[in-house]
Amino acid sequence: MIFTRQGERVQQPHLGTTLDRFLYRRITARWAEDLKAMLRQAIEVQEPRVELREILIDRIPETPGRVQLRISY
């Protein structure tokens, strides 16, 4: 679901996320908060069986421009 673009599934046009909006952007605190909010909303609405606990976004110091995303449920 996370890597599915909204509108990609013909029979389920609202399934998916807008993750592609976050690619190739400058990584800032605002960027991270917006990404977390988008993911939280998508998971809670599209997969109500999941009890979402935490979304963590960590920068990878050895590789500028990359982050590690951890979703706990």
CORPE-V41984 format. One record per backbone hydrogen bond with DSSP energy under -1.0 kcal/mol. NH is the residue of the N-H (numbers start at 1). CO is the residue of the C=O. E is the energy in kcal/mol with one decimal. If there is no record, write none. Layout:
# CORPE-V41984
{{NH	CO	E} {NH	CO	E}}
This chain:
# CORPE-V41984
{{6	17	-1.6} {7	13	-1.2} {8	5	-2.2} {15	12	-1.6} {17	4	-2.7} {21	18	-1.9} {22	19	-2.1} {32	28	-2.2} {33	29	-2.3} {34	30	-2.6} {35	31	-2.3} {36	32	-2.5} {37	33	-2.4} {38	34	-2.3} {39	35	-2.6} {40	36	-2.9} {41	37	-2.4} {42	38	-2.3} {43	39	-2.7} {44	40	-2.6} {45	41	-2.2} {46	42	-2.5} {47	43	-2.1} {50	47	-2.0} {53	72	-2.8} {54	72	-1.8} {56	70	-3.0} {58	68	-2.5} {60	66	-1.8} {63	60	-1.7} {66	63	-1.7} {68	58	-3.4} {70	56	-2.7} {72	54	-3.1}}
